[in-house]
Amino acid sequence: MQSITYVTLSAQIALQKELETVANNVANSDTAGFKADRPVFESYLDPLQTPGGGGVAFVQDAASYIDRGGGEIETTGNPLDIALDGNGYLSVSTNQGTMYSRSGHLQVGSDNTLLGEGGNPVLGSDGAPIQMPDGYTQIQIKGDGSIKALVNGRWTDVAQIGVYLPSDPSLVQKSGNGLLTAPQQAMQAVTPDTGGARIVQGSVESSTVKPMKEIANMTELSRAYDRLQSLLNEDNDIEEKMIDTLSKPS
């Protein structure tokens, strides 16, 4: 009886973890550049110390991975919005060091620093923060990330937005607030010609979360959890009846 209980509880714990992941995906279905998380589970075989051997298979939470598929490119018309069409991440400077993001909602700070996710300075392909020139009136961002600004009626080269790719995609991990971390030495600046994303000005990349699909998944997970709870209750009832029967004098 205990084996059934333990296996059922391990499955419920796995389902609870998946429900939490799906709920977080749904909550970020409107977050620009958000990549859905997917849990990974595996079976753990606990050998039985009984004649004949065998074992009991438990479910355990192994890990999770980021869905690296691209979201749809949505036009906003805002010249400070950019979308990454393809592979790669923007790089920003934070108090915790260099981090990465797919969110392209940019803004210009009071000191003319180009800012990205969380108000953090956007880094160029040279790894330095990007400074917009004083008195600029228009901004132009090309597919390779190069920026031009209109100053006193003349277009001026400013910098090139850095797009970075990891040597191993699994090294990129979520850090919260739309930011990701990765070992800096594993990230290399790339361009569309070297396998990097093409930057699309006046647009943002939508979340990869499909709300209706995730909600349907959440409903099915909840039903599976309830079915396991019913199985657990039935097993407990059987065990109570056995104990009651055996405790009665013959």
Residue pairs with C-beta under 8 A, 6 or more apart in sequence:
1 235
1 238
1 239
1 242
3 56
4 231
4 235
5 232
5 235
5 236
6 56
6 58
7 56
7 57
7 58
7 59
8 228
8 231
8 232
8 235
9 232
10 58
10 59
10 60
11 59
11 228
12 225
12 228
12 229
12 232
13 59
13 61
14 39
14 41
14 59
14 60
14 61
15 221
15 224
15 225
15 228
16 225
17 39
17 61
18 39
18 41
18 221
19 218
19 221
19 222
19 225
21 37
21 38
21 39
21 64
22 214
22 217
22 218
22 221
23 218
24 37
25 36
25 37
25 209
25 214
26 209
26 211
26 214
26 215
26 218
28 34
28 207
28 209
29 207
29 209
29 210
29 211
29 214
30 207
31 103
31 178
31 207
32 102
32 103
32 104
32 105
32 204
32 205
32 206
32 207
33 71
33 84
33 101
33 102
33 103
33 104
33 178
33 204
33 205
33 207
34 71
34 102
34 103
34 178
34 207
34 208
34 209
35 66
35 67
35 68
35 69
35 102
35 207
35 208
36 66
36 67
36 207
36 208
36 209
36 214
37 64
37 65
37 66
37 67
37 174
38 64
38 65
38 66
38 67
39 61
39 63
39 64
40 62
40 63
40 64
40 65
41 59
41 60
41 61
41 62
42 59
42 60
42 62
43 57
43 58
43 59
43 60
44 57
44 58
44 59
44 60
45 55
45 56
45 57
45 58
46 55
46 56
46 57
46 58
47 53
47 54
47 55
48 54
48 55
48 56
65 170
66 172
66 174
67 208
68 87
68 169
69 208
70 85
70 86
70 205
70 208
71 205
71 206
71 207
71 208
72 205
72 206
73 83
73 85
73 200
73 203
73 204
73 205
73 206
74 83
74 203
74 204
74 205
74 206
75 202
75 203
76 202
76 203
76 204
77 202
78 202
79 138
79 139
79 140
79 141
79 201
79 202
80 105
80 106
80 107
80 108
80 139
81 104
81 105
81 106
81 201
81 202
81 203
81 204
82 104
82 106
82 141
82 161
82 199
82 200
82 201
82 202
82 203
82 204
83 104
83 199
83 200
83 203
83 204
83 205
84 90
84 102
84 104
84 163
84 197
84 198
84 199
84 200
84 205
85 197
85 198
85 199
85 200
85 205
86 192
86 196
86 197
86 198
87 165
87 190
87 195
87 196
87 197
88 163
88 164
88 165
88 190
88 196
88 197
89 100
89 101
89 102
89 163
89 164
89 165
89 172
89 180
89 187
90 100
90 101
90 102
90 103
90 104
90 116
90 117
90 122
90 123
90 161
90 162
90 163
90 164
91 98
91 99
91 100
91 122
91 123
91 127
91 162
91 164
91 187
92 98
92 99
92 100
92 101
92 116
92 117
92 118
92 120
92 121
92 122
92 123
92 179
93 120
93 121
93 123
93 129
94 118
94 120
94 179
96 175
97 184
98 123
98 184
99 120
99 175
99 179
99 180
99 181
100 164
100 172
100 179
100 180
100 181
100 182
100 187
101 116
101 117
101 178
101 179
101 180
102 205
103 116
103 117
103 178
103 204
104 116
104 199
104 203
104 204
104 205
105 116
105 117
105 204
106 114
106 115
106 116
106 122
107 114
107 115
107 119
108 114
108 115
108 132
109 115
109 119
109 121
111 131
112 131
112 132
112 133
112 134
113 121
113 129
113 130
113 131
113 132
114 121
114 122
114 129
114 130
114 131
114 132
114 147
114 161
115 121
115 122
116 122
117 177
117 178
117 179
118 177
118 178
118 179
120 179
121 129
121 130
122 129
122 130
122 161
122 162
123 129
123 130
123 162
124 130
124 159
124 160
124 161
124 162
125 145
125 159
125 160
125 161
125 162
125 163
125 189
126 159
126 160
126 162
127 162
127 189
128 159
130 147
130 158
130 159
130 161
131 158
131 159
132 139
132 149
132 158
133 149
133 151
133 156
133 158
134 151
135 151
135 152
136 149
136 150
136 151
136 156
137 150
137 151
138 149
138 150
139 147
139 148
139 149
139 150
140 147
140 148
140 149
140 150
140 155
140 201
141 147
141 161
141 199
141 201
142 148
142 199
142 201
143 192
143 198
143 199
143 200
144 160
144 191
144 192
144 193
144 198
144 199
145 160
145 161
145 162
145 163
145 191
145 199
146 157
146 159
146 160
146 161
147 157
147 158
147 159
147 160
147 161
148 155
148 156
148 157
148 158
149 155
149 156
149 158
150 156
161 199
162 189
163 189
163 190
163 191
163 196
163 197
163 199
164 187
164 188
164 189
164 190
164 196
165 187
165 188
165 190
165 195
165 196
166 172
166 182
166 186
166 187
167 186
167 187
167 188
168 186
171 182
171 183
171 186
172 180
172 181
172 182
173 180
173 181
173 182
174 180
174 181
175 181
189 196
190 196
192 198
